[in-house]
Amino acid sequence: MLSQEMRNKKIRPTIHILGAFKERKHLFPSHFRSVDCFNECTQAIRDPMKGIIIPDERPDAQSNYVCVYVGSTGHVIGIPMILDDHADVWVVPTVKDLRKDFNNPNWFISNYNEVAKERGMQLLSLVVRGNNNLY
């Protein structure tokens, strides 16, 4: 788990995230503008009872950490994050719908549930696809 000091570091979005908000507008309330989407993501990064930040240990990962949280619309959202070389700025390149965007969404959900259980937060159900296969 990250310290509160790490959660409070400056957050720098990339240009790509604006497009990601538009592509994944179903993750946010319909009246949200891009700035509102970014504010919701920032709150999840800052608040340990809203978002859980896990080390991104996937073999093909391009980020150091992923903040996983349940958005205001009930979707499970993942925010890949990169701690820059000076360790003082979080770079947030995109936002993901974890139940749809990844081949193995249960990797994220299992890691989220591990920490959520310790914090007394609501647990997420695993994703079942196709022939009742758990992914």
GIMOBEL-V374896 format. One record per helix or strand of 3 or more residues. SS is the DSSP state (@ for helix, = for strand). FROM is the first residue (numbers start at 0). TO is the last residue. If there is no record, write none. Layout:
ss:SS from:FROM to:TO
ss:SS from:FROM to:TO
This chain:
ss:@ from:3 to:6
ss:= from:9 to:12
ss:@ from:14 to:22
ss:@ from:24 to:26
ss:@ from:33 to:45
ss:= from:50 to:54
ss:= from:64 to:69
ss:= from:75 to:82
ss:= from:88 to:91
ss:@ from:97 to:100
ss:@ from:104 to:118
